[in-house]
């Protein structure tokens, strides 16, 4: 029999080397721009330093995401810990408990639940907790429960999203706990792909899916958000995943190993910040319990030693990693109007602020790459409102309007870079044109919300309205 010779590009190491080379070539214009601007930093560090660092960080993140990210559902990861074999393996076909908390979602809840049931994972338990809705949501859920294999629990009093999800987890018997949001619709294979990633990589304590806007065509604002979501997942989370430290397993599809998170659910439900109950769902916080349990886990379990979540089984504190499954598609309803959009952004910034004081205390232990991405992002968010004041208010008042123009040009350049990445992944779409608008919106308006979020952080209301 004549031997078949496989092409050199079939060798994974060759493919990965070619991918790094192609990515580097694609980023050459940005590298040239950085090189030409670097000599001027010593002459005007305050004028050029911020823009230079932002562009350099964006370039580095793009290189990491495109040259090094691997989808853990598509094959074995190249970047794995040396002790991966020491983590307990999941069953080949683990039982999954798919959990959902809902409040006042009569227009969207049926589509969400049906997509949960329609998933192709063979052994899935679906539990939905209604958190004292005041509209037709409970009636819709009861009708669905009569038709579909879904368990519905209706609470008499509102307890908040986190505690409602913990109520659902108390009824869950799966090896894997999966969460979604009530305004989401999942692809049939989304959950099974995330589960496959956990089974193939025992060191992963949690993985998240890839979210896009369900109502992207509704308004200009929804189209802008759709393109922004793509970049936040495809680039930002992919870059974090390379280092095994995705710091926010986002709510549209969050899939956890039971033994990586179960003991910490009471700590999550009772999380307090600045002396008050922190009622936001805080995806970042739940992810932090997975990444930081080697340092904080024992103390958290002792604090809730009487909870059934701790007494039922004391799972060992392991150095879990977290990942991102690009092929696990989920679509979420995004705000179509500006006021709900601002409310959502304030909620997210409050969670971001709270998480700095949790994940920020240990993420440096996850390695220099993970630390650089996390603290770099924190620094950018904290400095952004200062830069906005400096360039949009102070500069025009002092006759330095040229700084304002340079600032706005830099913002649009960054947005264009992200837009080019979108076009690379979606060559048939013209939606990349909206990405610079999101950068402009973020720098000129959303950055100011950080101060407002801090001032109102003790005020917490669960509202998911996207209309």
PLY file of the C-alpha trace (Angstrom):
ply
format ascii 1.0
element vertex 467
property float x
property float y
property float z
element edge 466
property int vertex1
property int vertex2
end_header
0.00 0.00 0.00
1.33 3.40 -0.90
1.96 5.62 2.11
-0.04 8.83 2.26
1.98 11.92 3.02
0.11 14.55 5.01
0.85 18.17 4.17
3.20 19.97 6.53
0.43 22.33 7.60
-1.44 19.35 9.11
1.19 19.27 11.86
-0.31 21.26 14.78
3.03 22.88 15.62
3.40 24.06 12.00
-0.16 25.39 11.91
0.34 27.28 15.14
3.62 28.75 13.91
1.93 29.89 10.70
-0.92 31.39 12.68
1.51 33.40 14.80
3.31 34.60 11.68
0.10 35.64 9.92
-1.13 37.44 13.04
2.18 39.26 13.37
2.05 40.34 9.73
-1.53 41.59 10.14
-0.47 43.65 13.16
2.57 45.12 11.42
0.92 48.53 10.75
0.20 48.93 14.47
3.72 47.81 15.40
5.20 50.35 12.96
2.98 53.07 14.40
4.09 52.22 17.93
7.75 52.16 16.90
7.54 55.59 15.28
5.81 57.10 18.31
8.05 55.52 20.97
10.93 58.08 20.66
8.53 60.93 21.44
7.49 59.46 24.78
10.54 60.88 26.55
9.72 64.39 25.30
6.00 64.36 26.12
5.17 61.36 28.34
1.89 62.81 29.63
0.72 63.83 26.17
1.59 60.61 24.37
1.92 58.02 27.13
-1.76 57.18 27.63
-2.54 56.71 23.96
0.68 54.76 23.41
-0.07 52.36 26.26
-3.68 51.83 25.15
-2.62 51.05 21.59
0.23 48.82 22.77
-2.12 46.91 25.08
-4.69 46.49 22.31
-2.02 45.19 19.93
-0.73 42.72 22.51
-4.25 41.47 23.26
-4.98 40.97 19.57
-1.78 38.99 19.12
-2.49 36.75 22.11
-6.11 36.14 21.08
-5.46 35.37 17.42
-2.07 33.68 17.64
-2.49 31.59 20.80
-6.16 30.98 21.62
-7.52 27.45 21.14
-11.16 26.45 21.58
-11.15 23.79 24.35
-14.20 22.12 22.80
-12.39 21.60 19.48
-9.31 19.77 20.77
-6.65 19.68 23.50
-5.28 23.02 24.62
-1.61 23.77 24.03
-1.27 25.84 27.19
-2.02 23.47 30.08
-0.61 23.24 33.61
2.01 20.64 34.31
-0.20 19.08 36.99
-3.29 18.73 34.76
-3.37 14.99 35.46
-3.80 15.69 39.20
-7.29 17.18 38.77
-10.26 14.83 39.24
-11.79 13.76 35.94
-15.45 14.23 35.11
-17.51 11.31 33.79
-17.38 10.95 30.02
-21.02 12.07 29.92
-21.62 14.09 33.08
-25.08 14.97 34.28
-25.72 18.69 33.92
-28.03 20.85 36.01
-29.07 23.87 33.94
-30.23 26.67 36.25
-32.14 29.87 35.57
-33.53 32.64 37.77
-36.17 34.93 36.30
-38.17 37.97 37.30
-40.78 39.75 35.17
-39.73 38.35 31.78
-43.08 37.38 30.26
-42.01 38.45 26.76
-38.79 36.44 26.61
-38.89 33.59 29.11
-40.54 30.98 26.86
-37.89 31.28 24.13
-35.15 31.01 26.74
-36.55 27.90 28.44
-37.28 26.16 25.14
-33.69 26.73 24.02
-32.45 25.23 27.30
-34.60 22.14 26.78
-33.61 21.85 23.10
-29.93 21.41 23.91
-28.30 18.24 22.63
-26.51 17.23 25.85
-28.00 13.81 26.69
-28.43 14.12 30.47
-29.67 17.57 31.48
-31.78 18.64 34.44
-33.46 22.05 33.94
-34.52 24.08 36.98
-36.14 27.52 36.76
-36.79 29.70 39.81
-39.24 32.56 39.49
-38.22 35.31 41.89
-41.68 36.62 42.76
-42.55 38.02 39.35
-45.49 40.42 39.19
-46.37 39.81 35.52
-47.43 36.64 33.62
-44.04 34.95 33.99
-45.19 32.38 36.63
-48.17 31.32 34.50
-45.98 30.90 31.43
-43.50 28.82 33.41
-46.22 26.56 34.80
-47.53 25.97 31.28
-44.03 25.10 30.10
-43.56 22.73 33.05
-46.72 20.88 32.03
-45.33 20.40 28.52
-41.56 20.08 28.96
-39.15 18.32 31.35
-38.44 21.41 33.42
-38.79 21.92 37.16
-40.27 25.29 38.12
-40.04 26.83 41.58
-42.06 29.99 42.26
-40.94 32.07 45.22
-43.49 34.06 47.25
-41.06 36.85 48.07
-38.29 38.43 46.03
-34.82 37.34 47.19
-32.63 38.65 44.37
-31.05 36.86 41.45
-28.10 35.33 43.30
-30.20 33.82 46.07
-32.75 32.59 43.55
-29.99 30.78 41.66
-28.69 29.30 44.91
-32.23 28.01 45.59
-32.04 26.28 42.22
-28.57 24.90 42.99
-29.90 23.34 46.19
-32.14 21.16 44.01
-29.46 20.37 41.45
-27.83 16.93 41.29
-25.58 17.37 38.28
-21.81 16.95 38.05
-21.87 20.26 36.19
-23.84 23.40 37.08
-24.73 25.61 34.11
-26.33 29.05 34.24
-27.91 31.32 31.66
-29.86 34.56 31.73
-33.58 34.86 31.21
-33.22 37.00 28.09
-30.96 34.54 26.24
-31.46 31.94 23.51
-28.84 29.20 23.18
-27.66 27.25 20.17
-28.58 23.54 20.49
-24.94 22.50 20.91
-23.83 25.42 23.11
-24.11 23.61 26.44
-22.68 20.31 25.15
-19.63 22.11 23.76
-18.92 23.71 27.12
-19.35 20.36 28.86
-17.03 18.70 26.33
-14.39 21.32 27.14
-14.65 20.53 30.87
-14.49 16.78 30.28
-11.43 17.04 28.02
-9.61 19.45 30.35
-10.04 18.47 34.03
-8.06 21.54 35.12
-10.87 23.81 33.91
-13.23 24.61 36.75
-15.48 26.78 34.60
-15.96 27.86 31.01
-18.15 30.42 29.28
-19.74 30.60 25.86
-19.67 33.21 23.10
-22.43 35.82 23.28
-23.86 38.05 20.56
-26.93 40.31 20.50
-30.24 38.53 19.91
-31.95 41.76 18.82
-29.01 43.20 16.89
-31.17 44.60 14.07
-33.56 46.59 16.30
-31.74 49.93 16.61
-28.40 51.60 16.01
-27.60 51.03 19.69
-28.21 47.27 19.46
-26.03 47.01 16.34
-23.22 48.82 18.16
-23.52 46.47 21.13
-23.55 43.38 18.92
-20.18 44.26 17.40
-18.84 45.19 20.84
-19.95 41.84 22.32
-18.12 39.99 19.56
-14.83 41.70 20.40
-15.22 41.37 24.16
-15.60 37.61 23.80
-13.53 36.77 20.71
-10.57 38.93 21.74
-10.68 39.90 25.43
-11.89 36.57 26.82
-9.83 34.59 24.32
-6.69 36.40 25.48
-7.50 35.67 29.14
-8.25 32.04 28.27
-4.72 31.58 26.91
-3.49 32.06 30.47
-6.29 29.98 32.00
-7.76 32.96 33.82
-10.97 34.26 32.27
-11.94 36.59 35.11
-15.63 36.83 34.22
-17.54 33.74 33.10
-20.41 35.78 31.74
-24.06 35.14 32.55
-25.41 34.31 29.07
-23.74 30.89 29.34
-21.66 30.06 32.42
-20.76 26.40 32.99
-19.06 25.28 36.22
-17.83 21.98 37.56
-19.86 21.26 40.66
-16.78 20.52 42.76
-15.19 23.82 41.73
-17.99 26.10 42.86
-20.60 24.30 44.99
-19.02 25.00 48.40
-18.89 28.75 47.65
-22.48 29.36 46.62
-23.54 30.52 50.12
-20.64 33.00 50.17
-21.81 34.25 46.77
-25.42 34.60 47.90
-24.43 36.47 51.08
-21.68 38.61 49.56
-21.33 41.97 51.28
-19.46 45.07 50.22
-18.98 48.33 52.12
-21.08 46.95 54.94
-24.15 46.10 52.87
-25.60 43.18 50.99
-24.34 43.26 47.39
-27.38 42.11 45.43
-26.00 42.14 41.90
-25.49 38.74 40.28
-21.78 39.50 39.87
-20.60 36.93 37.35
-17.09 38.16 38.11
-17.48 37.28 41.78
-18.61 33.71 41.14
-15.70 33.26 38.74
-13.38 34.62 41.41
-14.36 31.82 43.79
-13.07 29.33 41.24
-9.81 31.12 40.47
-9.01 32.16 44.03
-10.10 29.24 46.18
-6.58 28.03 46.90
-6.03 31.29 48.76
-9.54 32.13 50.00
-11.57 28.93 49.79
-10.97 27.46 53.24
-11.82 30.74 54.97
-15.03 31.12 52.95
-16.13 27.59 53.76
-15.44 28.10 57.46
-17.55 31.25 57.38
-20.49 29.18 56.11
-19.64 25.93 57.86
-23.29 25.19 58.73
-24.56 25.58 55.17
-25.73 22.42 53.37
-23.54 23.50 50.46
-20.52 22.96 52.69
-21.66 20.08 54.91
-22.88 17.94 51.99
-19.38 17.58 50.53
-16.12 19.36 51.30
-14.44 19.64 47.92
-10.67 20.24 47.93
-9.36 23.72 47.09
-7.60 23.29 43.75
-5.80 25.73 41.43
-8.60 25.63 38.88
-8.36 27.41 35.57
-11.20 29.09 33.70
-11.76 29.06 29.95
-13.78 30.35 27.03
-15.52 28.24 24.36
-15.85 30.32 21.22
-17.92 27.66 19.43
-20.64 27.69 22.16
-23.03 30.28 20.72
-25.62 32.12 22.79
-27.61 35.22 21.92
-28.75 37.72 24.53
-31.22 40.58 24.34
-29.37 43.87 24.66
-30.89 47.23 25.57
-32.50 48.89 22.57
-32.89 52.28 24.22
-30.35 54.50 25.87
-31.73 54.68 29.42
-31.84 50.87 29.99
-28.38 50.69 28.39
-27.01 53.18 30.92
-28.63 51.28 33.80
-26.99 48.08 32.58
-23.61 49.80 32.33
-23.93 51.14 35.88
-24.71 47.62 37.17
-21.67 46.24 35.38
-19.38 48.97 36.70
-20.60 48.37 40.25
-19.73 44.69 39.88
-16.36 45.69 38.41
-15.61 47.93 41.40
-16.59 45.26 43.90
-14.51 42.64 42.07
-11.33 44.74 42.21
-11.33 44.17 45.96
-11.75 40.41 45.53
-10.12 39.06 42.39
-7.64 41.90 42.43
-6.14 40.56 45.67
-5.02 37.24 44.18
-5.03 37.29 40.37
-1.28 37.98 40.36
-0.85 34.42 41.64
-2.31 33.12 38.36
0.81 34.16 36.46
2.25 37.30 34.85
0.11 37.06 31.71
-3.17 36.84 33.62
-2.05 39.59 36.00
-1.02 41.92 33.17
-4.38 41.56 31.41
-6.39 42.03 34.61
-4.50 44.92 36.19
-4.00 46.55 32.80
-7.77 46.54 32.27
-8.37 47.88 35.79
-5.89 50.69 35.22
-7.49 51.58 31.88
-10.98 51.74 33.41
-9.81 53.86 36.36
-7.80 56.27 34.22
-10.40 56.62 31.45
-12.61 59.20 33.24
-9.53 61.22 34.19
-8.42 61.26 30.57
-11.91 62.25 29.47
-11.88 65.25 31.82
-8.39 66.22 30.75
-9.06 66.07 27.02
-12.74 66.96 26.72
-13.02 69.68 29.38
-9.65 70.94 30.56
-7.96 71.06 27.14
-10.62 73.23 25.41
-10.83 75.55 28.42
-7.07 76.15 28.35
-6.83 76.73 24.61
-5.42 73.28 23.84
-8.24 72.08 21.62
-5.72 70.20 19.49
-5.38 67.74 22.39
-9.12 67.10 22.18
-8.85 66.35 18.48
-5.87 64.04 19.02
-7.76 62.26 21.82
-10.84 61.71 19.67
-8.67 60.56 16.75
-6.96 58.02 19.00
-10.32 56.73 20.21
-11.54 56.26 16.65
-8.28 54.56 15.70
-8.67 52.05 18.50
-12.28 51.42 17.48
-11.21 50.95 13.87
-8.66 48.32 14.97
-11.35 46.38 16.80
-13.63 46.83 13.80
-10.96 45.40 11.51
-10.75 42.36 13.78
-14.52 41.92 13.49
-14.31 42.10 9.71
-11.54 39.50 9.71
-13.80 37.05 11.56
-16.94 38.03 9.61
-15.80 38.98 6.10
-19.32 39.11 4.71
-20.62 41.56 7.29
-20.51 45.35 7.13
-21.33 45.68 10.82
-17.64 46.34 11.66
-18.35 50.00 10.90
-20.22 50.37 14.19
-17.25 49.44 16.38
-15.57 52.91 16.35
-18.89 54.33 17.57
-18.72 52.09 20.65
-15.19 53.28 21.39
-16.35 56.88 21.07
-19.37 56.23 23.28
-17.25 54.47 25.89
-14.60 57.17 26.15
-16.85 60.21 26.01
-19.80 59.02 28.10
-19.56 55.57 29.68
-16.24 56.30 31.39
-17.99 58.98 33.47
-20.36 56.36 34.86
-17.56 54.91 37.00
-17.82 57.77 39.50
-21.62 57.55 39.58
-21.45 53.78 40.08
-19.09 54.24 43.01
-21.31 56.89 44.61
-24.42 54.69 44.29
-22.81 51.30 44.85
-24.79 50.68 48.04
-28.00 50.93 46.03
-28.89 47.60 44.43
-31.91 46.72 42.29
-32.33 43.71 40.01
-33.71 45.01 36.72
-33.08 43.31 33.37
-35.34 45.39 31.15
-33.78 45.82 27.72
-36.56 47.77 26.06
0 1
1 2
2 3
3 4
4 5
5 6
6 7
7 8
8 9
9 10
10 11
11 12
12 13
13 14
14 15
15 16
16 17
17 18
18 19
19 20
20 21
21 22
22 23
23 24
24 25
25 26
26 27
27 28
28 29
29 30
30 31
31 32
32 33
33 34
34 35
35 36
36 37
37 38
38 39
39 40
40 41
41 42
42 43
43 44
44 45
45 46
46 47
47 48
48 49
49 50
50 51
51 52
52 53
53 54
54 55
55 56
56 57
57 58
58 59
59 60
60 61
61 62
62 63
63 64
64 65
65 66
66 67
67 68
68 69
69 70
70 71
71 72
72 73
73 74
74 75
75 76
76 77
77 78
78 79
79 80
80 81
81 82
82 83
83 84
84 85
85 86
86 87
87 88
88 89
89 90
90 91
91 92
92 93
93 94
94 95
95 96
96 97
97 98
98 99
99 100
100 101
101 102
102 103
103 104
104 105
105 106
106 107
107 108
108 109
109 110
110 111
111 112
112 113
113 114
114 115
115 116
116 117
117 118
118 119
119 120
120 121
121 122
122 123
123 124
124 125
125 126
126 127
127 128
128 129
129 130
130 131
131 132
132 133
133 134
134 135
135 136
136 137
137 138
138 139
139 140
140 141
141 142
142 143
143 144
144 145
145 146
146 147
147 148
148 149
149 150
150 151
151 152
152 153
153 154
154 155
155 156
156 157
157 158
158 159
159 160
160 161
161 162
162 163
163 164
164 165
165 166
166 167
167 168
168 169
169 170
170 171
171 172
172 173
173 174
174 175
175 176
176 177
177 178
178 179
179 180
180 181
181 182
182 183
183 184
184 185
185 186
186 187
187 188
188 189
189 190
190 191
191 192
192 193
193 194
194 195
195 196
196 197
197 198
198 199
199 200
200 201
201 202
202 203
203 204
204 205
205 206
206 207
207 208
208 209
209 210
210 211
211 212
212 213
213 214
214 215
215 216
216 217
217 218
218 219
219 220
220 221
221 222
222 223
223 224
224 225
225 226
226 227
227 228
228 229
229 230
230 231
231 232
232 233
233 234
234 235
235 236
236 237
237 238
238 239
239 240
240 241
241 242
242 243
243 244
244 245
245 246
246 247
247 248
248 249
249 250
250 251
251 252
252 253
253 254
254 255
255 256
256 257
257 258
258 259
259 260
260 261
261 262
262 263
263 264
264 265
265 266
266 267
267 268
268 269
269 270
270 271
271 272
272 273
273 274
274 275
275 276
276 277
277 278
278 279
279 280
280 281
281 282
282 283
283 284
284 285
285 286
286 287
287 288
288 289
289 290
290 291
291 292
292 293
293 294
294 295
295 296
296 297
297 298
298 299
299 300
300 301
301 302
302 303
303 304
304 305
305 306
306 307
307 308
308 309
309 310
310 311
311 312
312 313
313 314
314 315
315 316
316 317
317 318
318 319
319 320
320 321
321 322
322 323
323 324
324 325
325 326
326 327
327 328
328 329
329 330
330 331
331 332
332 333
333 334
334 335
335 336
336 337
337 338
338 339
339 340
340 341
341 342
342 343
343 344
344 345
345 346
346 347
347 348
348 349
349 350
350 351
351 352
352 353
353 354
354 355
355 356
356 357
357 358
358 359
359 360
360 361
361 362
362 363
363 364
364 365
365 366
366 367
367 368
368 369
369 370
370 371
371 372
372 373
373 374
374 375
375 376
376 377
377 378
378 379
379 380
380 381
381 382
382 383
383 384
384 385
385 386
386 387
387 388
388 389
389 390
390 391
391 392
392 393
393 394
394 395
395 396
396 397
397 398
398 399
399 400
400 401
401 402
402 403
403 404
404 405
405 406
406 407
407 408
408 409
409 410
410 411
411 412
412 413
413 414
414 415
415 416
416 417
417 418
418 419
419 420
420 421
421 422
422 423
423 424
424 425
425 426
426 427
427 428
428 429
429 430
430 431
431 432
432 433
433 434
434 435
435 436
436 437
437 438
438 439
439 440
440 441
441 442
442 443
443 444
444 445
445 446
446 447
447 448
448 449
449 450
450 451
451 452
452 453
453 454
454 455
455 456
456 457
457 458
458 459
459 460
460 461
461 462
462 463
463 464
464 465
465 466
